[in-house]
Amino acid sequence: MSNRISTISPFTRAILKAHLCSCGVDYSKMDKPVIAVANSWNEIVPGHVHLRQLADRVKAGIEAAGGLALEFNTIAVCDGIAQGHEGMKYSLPSREIVADSVETMVKAHGIFDGMVVLSSCDKIVPGMLMASARLNLPGLVVLGGVMPNHIKPKESKAARRAFLDGKLDEKGLVEVTNQYYPGPGACPFLGTANTMQGLSEALGMAMPNTSWMQALSDEQLDAAEAAGRQAVELVKKGITPSQIMTPEAFENAISVLLAMGGSLNACLHLPAIAHELGIDLPMTLFDDISRRVPFLAGVTPNNQEYTTNDLQRAGGMKALMKELGGLLHTGALTVTGDTVENNIADAAVLDRDVIRTLEEPLDKEGGVAVLVGNLAVDGALIKQSAVAPELRSFTGPAKVFNSEEAFSEAYEEGLIQEGDAVVIRYEGPKGGPGMRELHRCTEILGKFKRAALVTDGRFSGATSGLSIGYASPEAAEGGTIALVQDGDMIEIDIATRKLQLHVSEEELAKRAERLEEFKIEASKLLRLYAQHASSASKGGVRVVSEGNTAAPAVKEEVTVCQK
């Protein structure tokens, strides 16, 4: 079959081939389908440190199927390393950089007929899917899989608690943690990394049951080679991501997210991927589906016994989707060239302690709830599957902080008490800027039996307890969360989806008039992101005017609201 190189004018084509020959590419192979292998390998991120080996197997599969594989790299941020300091501000914006860099490499060279993307962790998997959607080249996602765990989640959690309480030193915490995080692969809990690996498969963009394979297992290496072969088949058949990632496929992914109690960050990432295809996924859709899709898979942080290794052992994504059955659009097309229905036909649940039946779920509703009220007019998110029943209704006095650091200082000074409704604001997409994950804050609050956290920032998939994030509009956009004062009563009721600030509208109007000017003081990259970032309720995507391609000048300070 002809390839894109053959469509380029003769002189340009000859010089192009000469440059590729300089890289060691065999001249005789340049008439084959050229498959981009976009790899996010680096030596910093545990979920990515092994992707060089996977890429080699992908390329072997491409070559075996009659294609020409050409690999390039993009960045990857480790949320575990970036957690708890200013580095976390770069994590969500890096999603856009990943998508942009892949687009740049593919579009600038103009020679690719298909594309395989290799990724594992939090913002990189969605960034790769955004690029796949944007470029719409035939291809698929190859996932980095999961590291094994030698101890149970509850043992790792207990060690962290002991360190925070001064009962375990740094070396002791590292030693215990390395039993839970012993090597390459995504961290074994159902955080954003493993959630997005699973949702890649649920969307139809990854090969069946590859979501949570153990990293560098023979099974995973063989699956990577098979994916390379399949990429060439997709080129031959002309099957593109836009034919796979349809509205029905996104509803399947949301249903799976809710059934497994996955990361709240998926409520940012699925809309961002859909945005690339012109598909709208409002927060209300997540809540509508949550009311009819039950919670079936009890994996940490929803359960402190099981990890995603156990979920794979229990039958993996195929088994979970088979259990959901009629709640899914099983006629949706996937990268196998076949439908969801046929992909999961032979699946079976192998451990009912891990994947429950529809008739006896862990909870009749899905793992995520969307709360609405005057404190979050456009919605806020909570992982209800990780909230104890006695905490699902709560009213308490606000303790307000304008940053993660301010909260941490108050905690160290003993200012946080049982029953507090902690508010951490100016941590949203614009206000952070960059919308930091506040997982360390939720770990701190875990020492209290009854306390809540409300923020316009976001959370890791490991978050549990009464942690409400993604509040929209954010403080930097003038949302009500900017008007909360210490002592205001905040009511949370998950059953009725309520998030209410008990302050009159008249008083809130007076406070709005007294807000002082709020300015962003951040790096050029973060200021640029803040200028173009949408609300969390819209996925925190970068919004560029369709009518004017000229970007505004980047100022040293960006005024985003009155504070």
TORBA-318792 format. One record per residue (C-alpha): x, y, z. Coordinates in pm, 1 decimal. Layout:
% TORBA-318792
NODE	X	Y	Z
...
This chain:
% TORBA-318792
NODE	0.0	0.0	0.0
NODE	110.3	358.1	-59.2
NODE	218.3	576.4	228.4
NODE	225.0	948.2	302.3
NODE	586.6	976.7	190.7
NODE	480.6	873.5	-160.5
NODE	243.4	1170.7	-183.6
NODE	518.2	1430.0	-125.2
NODE	668.2	1605.0	-431.9
NODE	966.4	1415.5	-584.9
NODE	1253.0	1649.6	-490.4
NODE	1123.1	1704.3	-135.1
NODE	1066.2	1330.2	-99.5
NODE	1423.3	1251.9	-204.6
NODE	1575.2	1496.0	46.0
NODE	1338.7	1368.6	316.6
NODE	1451.6	1011.1	252.5
NODE	1815.1	1119.0	262.2
NODE	1764.6	1266.5	608.4
NODE	1601.3	946.7	729.7
NODE	1888.0	744.6	585.1
NODE	2120.3	962.3	793.4
NODE	1934.2	831.4	1099.3
NODE	1999.1	472.6	993.0
NODE	1661.9	405.3	829.8
NODE	1681.8	147.0	549.2
NODE	1603.0	320.6	218.0
NODE	1426.2	9.1	88.8
NODE	1171.1	22.5	372.7
NODE	1048.6	376.0	308.5
NODE	760.5	265.0	88.9
NODE	596.6	84.5	383.6
NODE	331.0	234.6	615.7
NODE	521.7	462.6	854.6
NODE	405.5	427.8	1214.0
NODE	496.8	690.4	1473.2
NODE	588.2	543.4	1810.9
NODE	533.1	828.4	2059.1
NODE	701.9	728.5	2383.5
NODE	696.6	906.5	2720.8
NODE	992.7	711.8	2861.2
NODE	1225.4	877.7	3109.6
NODE	1436.9	782.0	3411.3
NODE	1229.8	974.7	3666.8
NODE	878.0	828.6	3653.2
NODE	827.7	469.7	3781.7
NODE	539.7	417.0	3540.6
NODE	761.2	512.6	3246.1
NODE	1110.5	392.5	3325.9
NODE	1049.7	60.9	3145.0
NODE	878.1	196.9	2833.8
NODE	1198.7	169.6	2626.4
NODE	1168.3	-210.5	2647.7
NODE	799.5	-200.5	2560.7
NODE	869.7	29.4	2266.3
NODE	1120.8	-219.0	2127.3
NODE	854.0	-487.5	2125.3
NODE	598.6	-251.5	1969.4
NODE	844.7	-168.9	1692.2
NODE	916.1	-538.9	1638.3
NODE	543.8	-593.7	1588.9
NODE	517.5	-305.7	1344.7
NODE	811.4	-438.2	1141.7
NODE	668.7	-792.6	1143.4
NODE	336.6	-662.9	1007.2
NODE	506.3	-481.7	719.0
NODE	535.8	-131.6	863.3
NODE	822.1	106.5	934.9
NODE	843.0	221.4	1298.6
NODE	996.7	557.9	1387.7
NODE	1012.0	649.4	1756.6
NODE	1021.0	985.2	1932.7
NODE	979.5	1101.3	2290.5
NODE	772.1	1344.1	2493.8
NODE	774.1	1453.3	2857.5
NODE	620.8	1285.2	3162.1
NODE	567.1	1428.7	3512.4
NODE	552.1	1195.7	3812.8
NODE	268.7	1314.5	4035.7
NODE	413.3	1118.1	4327.1
NODE	738.7	1315.5	4310.4
NODE	566.1	1646.9	4227.3
NODE	322.6	1602.4	4517.7
NODE	318.9	1845.8	4808.8
NODE	524.6	2132.5	4662.3
NODE	515.9	2388.3	4380.8
NODE	606.0	2125.5	4120.5
NODE	248.0	1998.6	4130.7
NODE	138.0	2319.0	3957.0
NODE	303.7	2185.3	3641.9
NODE	130.7	1849.2	3634.3
NODE	-204.7	1937.8	3477.1
NODE	-54.5	2189.3	3228.9
NODE	188.1	1914.9	3122.7
NODE	-109.6	1727.9	2976.7
NODE	-142.6	2000.6	2713.4
NODE	234.2	1996.0	2650.4
NODE	225.3	1619.9	2589.6
NODE	-55.4	1658.3	2335.5
NODE	109.9	1958.8	2170.7
NODE	451.5	1793.1	2146.4
NODE	311.1	1479.2	1982.8
NODE	110.6	1692.9	1740.4
NODE	424.5	1892.8	1661.4
NODE	636.6	1586.7	1585.3
NODE	370.7	1426.8	1366.8
NODE	255.7	1737.2	1181.6
NODE	599.5	1891.0	1136.1
NODE	738.2	1582.8	964.3
NODE	425.4	1487.6	773.2
NODE	534.1	1129.9	702.0
NODE	326.6	919.6	940.3
NODE	42.2	689.2	836.8
NODE	-39.2	565.9	1186.3
NODE	61.9	612.9	1549.2
NODE	117.7	408.0	1862.8
NODE	145.2	601.4	2189.7
NODE	316.8	449.4	2494.8
NODE	228.2	582.6	2835.8
NODE	130.6	495.0	3188.1
NODE	75.6	776.1	3437.7
NODE	-158.3	1049.1	3545.0
NODE	-155.9	1332.7	3290.3
NODE	40.3	1154.5	3020.3
NODE	-218.5	892.1	2924.7
NODE	-488.0	1159.1	2870.0
NODE	-235.8	1382.5	2692.4
NODE	-153.9	1097.7	2455.5
NODE	-523.7	1027.5	2397.4
NODE	-581.8	1397.6	2328.4
NODE	-304.7	1384.6	2067.4
NODE	-452.6	1068.3	1916.8
NODE	-791.6	1235.5	1890.5
NODE	-647.8	1557.8	1751.4
NODE	-432.2	1390.2	1485.2
NODE	-686.0	1113.3	1408.0
NODE	-423.8	876.6	1266.3
NODE	-503.0	502.9	1282.1
NODE	-338.2	358.7	1589.4
NODE	-374.9	270.7	1954.4
NODE	-245.4	311.8	2309.8
NODE	10.6	77.0	2464.9
NODE	-5.3	97.5	2843.7
NODE	280.7	68.1	3091.1
NODE	91.9	-160.9	3328.8
NODE	125.4	-196.3	3704.4
NODE	410.8	-257.0	3947.0
NODE	360.6	-554.5	4180.9
NODE	286.4	-493.2	4546.9
NODE	445.8	-706.1	4818.7
NODE	240.4	-560.8	5103.8
NODE	-123.7	-460.3	5128.5
NODE	-240.8	-101.4	5087.9
NODE	-337.8	-79.1	5453.6
NODE	23.2	-149.7	5555.2
NODE	156.4	130.5	5335.8
NODE	-111.9	365.5	5465.8
NODE	-27.2	279.2	5826.5
NODE	340.2	360.8	5763.9
NODE	252.1	702.6	5621.6
NODE	30.9	772.1	5920.9
NODE	309.4	665.6	6157.7
NODE	555.1	901.2	5986.1
NODE	309.4	1193.2	6008.4
NODE	261.0	1116.1	6377.9
NODE	637.8	1108.4	6440.2
NODE	646.8	733.5	6509.1
NODE	848.7	630.3	6200.3
NODE	1159.5	794.4	6054.1
NODE	1232.2	872.7	5688.8
NODE	1434.2	558.0	5620.9
NODE	1162.7	343.8	5775.0
NODE	895.4	503.9	5557.2
NODE	1107.2	458.7	5243.7
NODE	1165.2	90.5	5325.7
NODE	795.3	19.9	5374.9
NODE	694.3	222.9	5071.3
NODE	937.6	30.3	4851.9
NODE	756.1	-288.5	4942.8
NODE	440.6	-127.8	4804.3
NODE	619.0	47.9	4514.0
NODE	893.0	-208.3	4435.9
NODE	972.0	-137.9	4070.1
NODE	861.0	-17.8	3726.2
NODE	493.5	34.4	3645.8
NODE	208.0	248.0	3767.5
NODE	164.1	261.8	4145.4
NODE	-70.7	-28.9	4230.4
NODE	-364.0	164.9	4375.6
NODE	-655.3	291.6	4168.8
NODE	-520.5	643.7	4131.2
NODE	-533.0	850.4	3816.5
NODE	-261.9	642.8	3647.8
NODE	-447.5	312.8	3674.8
NODE	-783.8	478.3	3624.2
NODE	-672.6	626.8	3292.5
NODE	-504.2	302.0	3187.4
NODE	-836.8	128.2	3244.5
NODE	-1036.8	399.0	3070.5
NODE	-809.3	378.4	2764.4
NODE	-931.2	23.2	2725.4
NODE	-1292.0	111.7	2809.3
NODE	-1282.2	379.5	2537.5
NODE	-1170.6	113.1	2291.6
NODE	-824.0	263.8	2236.9
NODE	-615.3	-10.4	2405.1
NODE	-609.4	-382.4	2335.1
NODE	-834.8	-598.6	2556.5
NODE	-719.2	-665.7	2913.3
NODE	-392.2	-473.0	2881.2
NODE	-492.1	-206.6	3137.6
NODE	-333.0	-359.8	3445.0
NODE	-85.9	-620.3	3320.8
NODE	219.2	-645.6	3544.2
NODE	497.2	-427.9	3407.0
NODE	761.1	-614.8	3204.4
NODE	585.8	-949.8	3245.7
NODE	608.7	-1185.0	2947.1
NODE	236.2	-1128.6	2903.0
NODE	283.3	-753.3	2873.7
NODE	581.4	-773.3	2638.4
NODE	391.9	-1008.3	2407.1
NODE	88.2	-777.2	2417.9
NODE	306.8	-480.8	2319.8
NODE	432.4	-667.4	2013.4
NODE	76.0	-763.7	1920.7
NODE	-25.0	-397.7	1951.7
NODE	247.4	-303.6	1703.5
NODE	109.9	-552.7	1453.8
NODE	-242.1	-425.3	1513.7
NODE	-136.1	-65.5	1444.3
NODE	-43.3	-164.3	1089.0
NODE	-376.7	-344.4	1049.4
NODE	-562.2	-31.1	1159.4
NODE	-377.1	167.8	892.8
NODE	-471.2	-88.4	628.3
NODE	-836.0	-82.6	737.5
NODE	-847.3	296.3	779.3
NODE	-988.9	276.0	1133.7
NODE	-919.3	606.8	1311.6
NODE	-962.3	728.3	1672.3
NODE	-1265.7	940.0	1578.3
NODE	-1445.2	620.4	1472.6
NODE	-1365.5	462.9	1809.2
NODE	-1392.3	751.1	2059.5
NODE	-1759.5	827.7	1994.3
NODE	-2013.2	966.2	2244.6
NODE	-2114.8	607.0	2317.3
NODE	-1753.0	511.3	2389.7
NODE	-1717.8	801.9	2632.0
NODE	-2035.5	692.2	2811.4
NODE	-1882.2	344.1	2839.6
NODE	-1569.0	494.8	2992.6
NODE	-1772.7	699.8	3242.1
NODE	-1971.2	388.8	3338.2
NODE	-1651.2	193.3	3399.9
NODE	-1503.1	484.7	3597.4
NODE	-1804.4	482.0	3826.9
NODE	-1823.5	102.9	3857.0
NODE	-1461.8	81.9	3976.4
NODE	-1460.2	398.5	4190.0
NODE	-1177.8	547.8	3983.5
NODE	-994.4	877.1	4019.9
NODE	-1184.2	1206.2	4020.7
NODE	-917.8	1336.3	3782.0
NODE	-1086.7	1131.4	3510.4
NODE	-1367.0	1388.0	3530.4
NODE	-1109.2	1638.1	3402.7
NODE	-945.8	1410.5	3149.1
NODE	-1240.3	1248.4	2973.3
NODE	-1395.1	1590.6	2890.3
NODE	-1052.7	1710.5	2770.9
NODE	-1014.1	1413.7	2534.8
NODE	-1373.1	1452.4	2416.0
NODE	-1311.6	1823.7	2357.5
NODE	-1054.0	1733.0	2092.3
NODE	-1331.5	1553.6	1903.7
NODE	-1596.2	1821.6	1948.6
NODE	-1786.6	1611.6	2204.0
NODE	-1924.0	1773.8	2521.3
NODE	-1912.2	1579.6	2849.1
NODE	-2071.1	1799.6	3118.7
NODE	-2034.0	1720.4	3488.3
NODE	-2406.4	1647.6	3497.8
NODE	-2355.0	1347.9	3267.2
NODE	-2115.9	1189.5	3518.2
NODE	-2374.9	1227.5	3793.9
NODE	-2661.9	1102.6	3576.4
NODE	-2469.4	785.8	3494.4
NODE	-2356.7	748.8	3857.2
NODE	-2718.6	720.5	3965.7
NODE	-2776.2	414.8	3745.3
NODE	-2434.6	241.2	3739.5
NODE	-2349.1	67.5	4068.1
NODE	-2009.0	52.1	4237.0
NODE	-1870.1	-297.3	4181.1
NODE	-1491.5	-307.6	4222.7
NODE	-1347.5	-250.8	4569.7
NODE	-984.0	-156.3	4505.5
NODE	-776.0	83.2	4715.1
NODE	-846.6	361.1	4810.3
NODE	-1201.5	226.6	4818.0
NODE	-1077.9	-87.2	4994.1
NODE	-751.0	-128.1	5182.7
NODE	-711.2	-497.8	5096.8
NODE	-698.2	-502.3	4717.7
NODE	-493.6	-332.2	4446.5
NODE	-515.7	-315.1	4068.6
NODE	-302.9	-630.7	4059.9
NODE	-598.4	-802.4	4227.5
NODE	-836.6	-640.1	3980.0
NODE	-636.3	-786.8	3691.4
NODE	-625.9	-1124.3	3866.6
NODE	-1004.2	-1111.7	3904.8
NODE	-1049.0	-1087.2	3529.3
NODE	-939.8	-733.1	3449.6
NODE	-1124.1	-476.1	3244.9
NODE	-1288.9	-739.5	3024.7
NODE	-1450.7	-902.4	3327.7
NODE	-1565.4	-569.3	3471.9
NODE	-1717.8	-464.2	3140.0
NODE	-1879.0	-807.9	3099.7
NODE	-2042.5	-764.4	3440.9
NODE	-2174.1	-420.8	3339.8
NODE	-2314.7	-578.5	3024.7
NODE	-2638.8	-409.5	2928.7
NODE	-2537.2	-83.9	3098.3
NODE	-2276.3	-32.4	2824.2
NODE	-2292.2	44.2	2452.7
NODE	-2152.2	-295.1	2355.4
NODE	-2176.1	-221.7	1983.6
NODE	-1899.1	40.2	2009.7
NODE	-1598.3	-14.2	1781.7
NODE	-1252.8	-74.0	1932.8
NODE	-891.6	-91.1	1812.2
NODE	-928.7	-465.9	1762.9
NODE	-1146.0	-376.6	1465.3
NODE	-1426.7	-551.2	1650.9
NODE	-1695.9	-441.6	1896.5
NODE	-1691.2	-430.0	2275.7
NODE	-1946.8	-710.7	2275.4
NODE	-1720.2	-949.5	2087.1
NODE	-1408.0	-841.8	2278.5
NODE	-1560.9	-934.4	2614.7
NODE	-1760.2	-1240.4	2505.8
NODE	-1517.1	-1486.1	2667.0
NODE	-1460.5	-1284.0	2985.9
NODE	-1539.9	-1413.7	3333.4
NODE	-1509.6	-1274.3	3684.7
NODE	-1260.8	-1489.4	3877.3
NODE	-1291.1	-1332.5	4223.4
NODE	-1623.4	-1199.6	4347.6
NODE	-1461.0	-1033.4	4648.6
NODE	-1293.2	-796.9	4401.8
NODE	-1562.8	-756.0	4133.1
NODE	-1915.4	-780.8	4267.8
NODE	-2232.1	-867.5	4077.2
NODE	-2486.0	-610.5	3959.2
NODE	-2733.4	-772.7	4197.6
NODE	-2503.1	-741.6	4501.5
NODE	-2288.5	-431.9	4442.2
NODE	-2073.4	-254.8	4696.7
NODE	-2303.0	44.2	4652.4
NODE	-2608.6	96.9	4435.6
NODE	-2457.0	418.4	4296.8
NODE	-2127.9	476.9	4117.8
NODE	-1804.5	585.7	4280.9
NODE	-1825.6	956.4	4190.1
NODE	-2088.9	1211.5	4288.7
NODE	-2134.4	1567.8	4163.6
NODE	-2235.4	1810.1	4440.3
NODE	-2411.5	2136.7	4359.7
NODE	-2511.3	2437.8	4568.3
NODE	-2425.1	2802.6	4617.9
NODE	-2067.9	2701.8	4706.5
NODE	-2021.2	2532.5	4367.0
NODE	-2286.1	2649.8	4122.2
NODE	-2125.6	2458.2	3834.3
NODE	-2052.6	2155.0	4047.2
NODE	-1787.1	1992.9	4265.5
NODE	-1670.7	1631.5	4281.8
NODE	-1634.1	1373.3	4554.8
NODE	-1532.3	1007.1	4542.9
NODE	-1833.6	882.3	4736.8
NODE	-1715.5	521.6	4718.4
NODE	-1428.6	615.6	4954.3
NODE	-1648.2	797.3	5209.9
NODE	-1767.7	612.8	5519.4
NODE	-2148.4	609.9	5554.4
NODE	-2137.6	813.8	5876.8
NODE	-1955.8	1096.7	5693.8
NODE	-2191.4	1129.0	5400.2
NODE	-2383.8	1402.8	5576.5
NODE	-2181.1	1677.6	5743.2
NODE	-2213.2	2035.5	5865.6
NODE	-1922.0	2226.1	6014.0
NODE	-1755.4	2565.7	6050.3
NODE	-1523.2	2682.0	5773.5
NODE	-1150.7	2728.7	5823.7
NODE	-1028.5	2912.2	5516.6
NODE	-683.4	2907.0	5353.3
NODE	-568.4	3067.6	5029.9
NODE	-310.4	2799.2	4949.6
NODE	-195.6	2448.8	5035.3
NODE	103.5	2595.0	5221.0
NODE	-117.1	2810.4	5444.7
NODE	-320.6	2504.8	5542.6
NODE	-8.3	2299.1	5615.9
NODE	130.1	2573.6	5841.4
NODE	-199.4	2592.3	6031.0
NODE	-196.1	2217.1	6082.6
NODE	160.5	2227.6	6217.2
NODE	47.9	2497.0	6462.6
NODE	-240.3	2279.6	6584.9
NODE	-511.7	2505.2	6445.0
NODE	-714.8	2232.5	6269.8
NODE	-975.4	2062.2	6487.3
NODE	-1234.2	1787.0	6472.8
NODE	-1548.0	1897.1	6290.8
NODE	-1378.7	2163.8	6077.7
NODE	-1478.0	2223.5	5716.2
NODE	-1139.4	2316.5	5573.6
NODE	-1154.9	2538.3	5263.6
NODE	-842.5	2563.1	5045.3
NODE	-893.8	2803.4	4755.9
NODE	-700.4	2975.4	4476.2
NODE	-574.8	2631.6	4374.6
NODE	-788.7	2593.5	4058.9
NODE	-670.8	2591.4	3694.5
NODE	-636.9	2971.9	3687.5
NODE	-578.7	3047.8	4055.0
NODE	-303.0	2795.9	4126.4
NODE	-225.8	2832.5	3851.7
NODE	-212.0	2475.3	3732.1
NODE	-465.8	2316.3	3971.0
NODE	-243.5	2131.1	4214.1
NODE	-341.1	1798.1	4357.4
NODE	-394.3	1834.4	4732.4
NODE	-345.2	1470.2	4823.8
NODE	-104.3	1551.3	5106.5
NODE	-374.5	1769.9	5263.0
NODE	-622.1	1483.6	5257.5
NODE	-363.2	1256.1	5420.7
NODE	-317.8	1511.9	5698.3
NODE	-692.6	1536.2	5754.8
NODE	-708.6	1156.9	5772.0
NODE	-606.8	1174.7	6138.8
NODE	-942.9	1335.2	6222.0
NODE	-1253.4	1121.5	6259.1
NODE	-1485.4	1391.0	6132.7
NODE	-1351.5	1671.2	5911.8
NODE	-1412.5	1788.8	5557.1
NODE	-1206.3	1949.7	5283.7
NODE	-1356.3	2171.2	5012.9
NODE	-1130.4	2310.2	4742.3
NODE	-1119.0	2441.7	4387.7
NODE	-802.1	2233.4	4353.8
NODE	-803.9	1864.4	4274.8
NODE	-719.9	1528.8	4429.4
NODE	-523.1	1215.2	4357.3
NODE	-708.6	895.4	4288.5
NODE	-575.7	775.9	4624.7
NODE	-795.0	1024.1	4810.8
NODE	-1053.3	900.7	5058.5
NODE	-1279.0	1061.0	5316.5
NODE	-1489.4	1374.3	5289.6
NODE	-1269.2	1541.4	5027.5
NODE	-1456.0	1765.4	4784.7
NODE	-1263.9	1921.2	4498.8
NODE	-1288.9	2075.5	4153.0
NODE	-1534.6	2334.9	4291.4
NODE	-1653.1	2548.8	4001.1
NODE	-1641.0	2838.9	3940.5
NODE	-1304.2	2855.5	4113.8
NODE	-1204.0	3140.1	4346.8
NODE	-988.6	3302.8	4078.2
NODE	-1297.0	3333.7	3856.8
NODE	-1500.0	3494.0	4133.9
NODE	-1673.7	3175.8	4248.6
NODE	-1850.9	3170.4	4582.6
NODE	-1559.4	2980.3	4734.2
NODE	-1369.3	3313.4	4720.6
NODE	-1626.9	3465.5	4957.6
NODE	-1615.1	3208.1	5239.0
NODE	-1497.5	3335.5	5577.3
NODE	-1380.2	3154.1	5890.4
NODE	-1675.5	3031.5	6094.1
NODE	-1926.8	3017.9	5805.8
NODE	-2125.8	2696.2	5823.6
NODE	-2085.9	2458.0	5531.5
NODE	-2334.0	2176.4	5471.3
NODE	-2244.2	1865.3	5273.0
NODE	-2499.4	1596.7	5191.8
NODE	-2391.2	1336.8	4938.6
NODE	-2731.4	1165.3	4911.1
NODE	-2898.8	1487.4	4796.8
NODE	-2583.5	1610.1	4616.3
NODE	-2576.4	1928.4	4825.7
NODE	-2280.6	2161.4	4888.5
NODE	-2421.5	2467.9	5059.5
NODE	-2266.9	2770.9	5228.1
NODE	-2507.3	2896.9	5493.8
NODE	-2461.8	3266.7	5423.3
NODE	-2735.9	3487.6	5280.4
NODE	-2720.8	3612.1	4923.5
NODE	-2723.1	3969.4	5053.4
NODE	-2415.2	3906.0	5267.4
NODE	-2236.9	3729.6	4981.5
NODE	-2305.5	4028.8	4755.6
NODE	-2149.4	4263.4	5012.7
NODE	-1842.4	4040.9	5042.1
NODE	-1805.7	4032.8	4662.7
NODE	-1792.3	4412.0	4654.7
NODE	-1508.1	4410.9	4909.2
NODE	-1284.8	4156.6	4732.9
NODE	-933.9	4282.2	4671.4
NODE	-752.0	4242.6	4341.8
NODE	-596.4	3900.4	4297.6
NODE	-291.7	3863.1	4073.4
NODE	-105.4	3557.2	3957.5
NODE	263.5	3551.8	4032.0
NODE	405.1	3251.7	3850.8
NODE	634.0	3137.4	3571.8
NODE	569.3	3227.8	3210.7
NODE	437.4	2879.3	3132.8
NODE	191.9	2881.7	3423.8
NODE	74.4	3234.4	3343.3
NODE	10.9	3129.9	2985.5
NODE	-186.6	2827.8	3104.5
NODE	-389.9	3046.7	3342.3
NODE	-480.3	3282.7	3059.3
NODE	-630.1	3003.4	2851.4
NODE	-746.1	2739.6	3102.7
NODE	-1114.1	2656.7	3118.2
NODE	-1303.7	2579.9	3437.3
NODE	-1257.6	2242.8	3604.4
NODE	-1620.1	2174.7	3510.0
NODE	-1503.8	2193.3	3146.3
NODE	-1197.2	1973.3	3193.0
NODE	-938.4	2244.6	3261.4
NODE	-857.6	2240.7	2889.4
NODE	-674.7	2517.3	2712.8
NODE	-929.2	2726.0	2526.6
NODE	-812.8	2907.8	2214.7
NODE	-1045.4	3143.5	2027.3
NODE	-1157.6	2997.9	1697.1
NODE	-1194.2	3342.5	1546.9
NODE	-846.4	3476.5	1619.3
NODE	-530.1	3267.1	1602.9
NODE	-312.5	3538.5	1756.6
NODE	-242.8	3469.0	2123.9
NODE	-250.3	3760.3	2368.9
NODE	77.7	3886.6	2509.0
NODE	191.6	3712.6	2826.5
NODE	205.2	3968.3	3104.2
NODE	426.2	3950.2	3408.9
NODE	111.0	3954.6	3621.1
NODE	-229.5	3827.3	3516.8
NODE	-532.5	3965.7	3699.1
NODE	-801.9	3698.8	3709.8
NODE	-1050.9	3821.3	3968.6
NODE	-1097.4	4041.6	4269.3
NODE	-972.3	3893.2	4593.8
